[in-house]
Amino acid sequence: MERNIPEYIRQSVPVPASSRVPWYSSTFPSYFGIFLFVGYYLQLAGPTIGYASPTVVLWGLVVAGLLCFGLYYYAPAMLGMQTGRSLYVVGTSTFGTTGGFLIPGILMGLLQVGWVAVDAAIATGFILKGLGLTSRFLYTVIAVVWLYSLGWVAIKGIHYVGQVAKFLNWVPFLMMLIVLWANRSGIPNYKPAQHEPLTGFLNALIITIGFFATAGAAGTDFGMNNRNRRDIVLGGLTGIAAGAVIAGGIEVLSVAGYLGKTGGLPAYAYTDTIASVGALAPVMFFLFAAACLVPTCFSAFIAANSFSTMLPKVPRSVSTLTGVTLSAVLAITGVADKLLGFFSLIAASFGPICGAMLADYLLAGRRWSGPRRGINWAGYIAWIIGFLVGMPSQIPGLPPALVKADNPAALYAFASGFVIYFVLAKLGLRPPVVELGDRV
């Protein structure tokens, strides 16, 4: 084994076959729980059923879930299952032993800092709604207490959170069903404010893929704990494809039912829909906030893993609290409230990563080729171009058609990463593979 391979790669030990678990006790509940997080569907209704009927939007969610499964999750999950190694190690094939430090290493950590901020902003907002207050000072206090206390949990006791997640993840699902039942009578009466079915359909794809992109690449970490391809497929179809349709579908139907029942102005706010259940609403707001506890801890934990793995000389507590502080700034200043913009950033950042990983997986004969020396420029060039393609609203001078809200830039980013990596690899722009000991 070469001595210049980074320590985190050399010390990587595959998860043994004896420690693998079936899909129904790992991949399915984890991914289904991800889609039950209120951050996914909180702002889903306006850009979707605001333009199209609930039926069209439901079909959009079906397609989105299948795309998340087939394009973003499957290859990373298969690589994790085959190797028993984490994304940070498996990604060195696509981006190199040196290049993997930044992508997906540090990049994953930075985006998780953003997720922690989003989690805290949503939880704090729901707590205030439960209290019936709108104080900005109180918002700041609650957000700070929430972030630093759960950041400490992420450092010291994340294993306890995993036990709590087994039942706490289902709390929002039960509340969503209650909200849907309370508003079911208005669903047949709902009519979208604008009649642009394609826009509603595409927005369902864009929001779902943007929300899911980092979790797709993290399929490597879920896959390394699975036993075989059957676990990968069944866990992905039930947790991802079904999760997107069920969680997203319940929300859009609930909001459509609320608007169809009340005939009010189409604000498309899920919080208003929750409030329609009456006396139970304050309790539900508190429970939705409590359900944000698990995603906050796990996002902080993943960020801490990223920074401590890539920056081993920095104490884990220091890097975690630094990330939490940045999350607090994003939450308090209101930046974390812009969910749809954040989803676009995620899709642009990790869409090309997933596309390049899929190309690398296919080029290697549907397996992991091993870490590549230094920087794999095929991966980096694919990522840079894919990122720019995925963020058209940030590039000045582009035609208006390219920066519309319903422009499926998330898919273009993925496709760019896939095609460019494939072409550059065929042109010989990848460095050689280096030895990494025995691989499973």
Rosetta blueprint (number, residue, H / E / L):
1 M L
2 E L
3 R L
4 N L
5 I L
6 P L
7 E H
8 Y H
9 I H
10 R H
11 Q L
12 S L
13 V L
14 P L
15 V L
16 P L
17 A H
18 S H
19 S H
20 R L
21 V L
22 P L
23 W H
24 Y H
25 S H
26 S L
27 T H
28 F H
29 P H
30 S H
31 Y H
32 F H
33 G H
34 I H
35 F H
36 L H
37 F L
38 V H
39 G H
40 Y H
41 Y H
42 L L
43 Q L
44 L L
45 A H
46 G H
47 P H
48 T H
49 I H
50 G L
51 Y L
52 A L
53 S L
54 P H
55 T H
56 V H
57 V H
58 L H
59 W H
60 G H
61 L H
62 V H
63 V H
64 A H
65 G H
66 L H
67 L H
68 C H
69 F H
70 G H
71 L H
72 Y H
73 Y H
74 Y H
75 A H
76 P H
77 A H
78 M H
79 L H
80 G H
81 M H
82 Q H
83 T H
84 G L
85 R L
86 S L
87 L H
88 Y H
89 V H
90 V H
91 G L
92 T H
93 S H
94 T H
95 F H
96 G L
97 T L
98 T L
99 G H
100 G H
101 F H
102 L H
103 I H
104 P H
105 G H
106 I H
107 L H
108 M H
109 G H
110 L H
111 L H
112 Q H
113 V H
114 G H
115 W H
116 V H
117 A H
118 V H
119 D H
120 A H
121 A H
122 I H
123 A H
124 T H
125 G H
126 F H
127 I H
128 L H
129 K H
130 G H
131 L H
132 G L
133 L L
134 T L
135 S L
136 R H
137 F H
138 L H
139 Y H
140 T H
141 V H
142 I H
143 A H
144 V H
145 V H
146 W H
147 L H
148 Y H
149 S H
150 L H
151 G H
152 W H
153 V H
154 A H
155 I H
156 K H
157 G L
158 I H
159 H H
160 Y H
161 V H
162 G H
163 Q H
164 V H
165 A H
166 K H
167 F H
168 L H
169 N L
170 W L
171 V H
172 P H
173 F H
174 L H
175 M H
176 M H
177 L H
178 I H
179 V H
180 L H
181 W H
182 A H
183 N H
184 R H
185 S H
186 G H
187 I H
188 P H
189 N H
190 Y L
191 K L
192 P L
193 A L
194 Q L
195 H L
196 E L
197 P H
198 L H
199 T H
200 G H
201 F H
202 L H
203 N H
204 A H
205 L H
206 I H
207 I H
208 T H
209 I H
210 G H
211 F H
212 F H
213 A H
214 T H
215 A H
216 G H
217 A H
218 A L
219 G H
220 T H
221 D H
222 F H
223 G H
224 M L
225 N L
226 N L
227 R L
228 N L
229 R H
230 R H
231 D H
232 I H
233 V H
234 L H
235 G H
236 G H
237 L H
238 T H
239 G H
240 I H
241 A H
242 A H
243 G H
244 A H
245 V H
246 I H
247 A H
248 G H
249 G H
250 I H
251 E H
252 V H
253 L H
254 S H
255 V H
256 A H
257 G H
258 Y H
259 L H
260 G H
261 K H
262 T H
263 G L
264 G L
265 L L
266 P L
267 A L
268 Y L
269 A L
270 Y H
271 T H
272 D H
273 T H
274 I H
275 A H
276 S L
277 V L
278 G H
279 A H
280 L H
281 A H
282 P H
283 V H
284 M H
285 F H
286 F H
287 L H
288 F H
289 A H
290 A H
291 A H
292 C L
293 L H
294 V H
295 P H
296 T H
297 C H
298 F H
299 S H
300 A H
301 F H
302 I H
303 A H
304 A H
305 N H
306 S H
307 F H
308 S H
309 T H
310 M H
311 L L
312 P L
313 K L
314 V L
315 P L
316 R H
317 S H
318 V H
319 S H
320 T H
321 L H
322 T H
323 G H
324 V H
325 T H
326 L H
327 S H
328 A H
329 V H
330 L H
331 A H
332 I H
333 T L
334 G L
335 V H
336 A H
337 D H
338 K L
339 L H
340 L H
341 G H
342 F H
343 F H
344 S H
345 L H
346 I H
347 A H
348 A H
349 S H
350 F H
351 G H
352 P H
353 I H
354 C H
355 G H
356 A H
357 M H
358 L H
359 A H
360 D H
361 Y H
362 L H
363 L H
364 A L
365 G L
366 R L
367 R L
368 W L
369 S L
370 G L
371 P L
372 R E
373 R L
374 G L
375 I L
376 N L
377 W H
378 A H
379 G H
380 Y H
381 I H
382 A H
383 W H
384 I H
385 I H
386 G H
387 F H
388 L H
389 V H
390 G H
391 M L
392 P H
393 S H
394 Q H
395 I L
396 P L
397 G L
398 L L
399 P L
400 P H
401 A H
402 L H
403 V L
404 K L
405 A L
406 D L
407 N L
408 P L
409 A H
410 A H
411 L H
412 Y H
413 A H
414 F H
415 A H
416 S H
417 G H
418 F H
419 V H
420 I H
421 Y H
422 F H
423 V H
424 L H
425 A H
426 K H
427 L L
428 G L
429 L L
430 R L
431 P L
432 P L
433 V E
434 V L
435 E L
436 L L
437 G L
438 D L
439 R L
440 V L
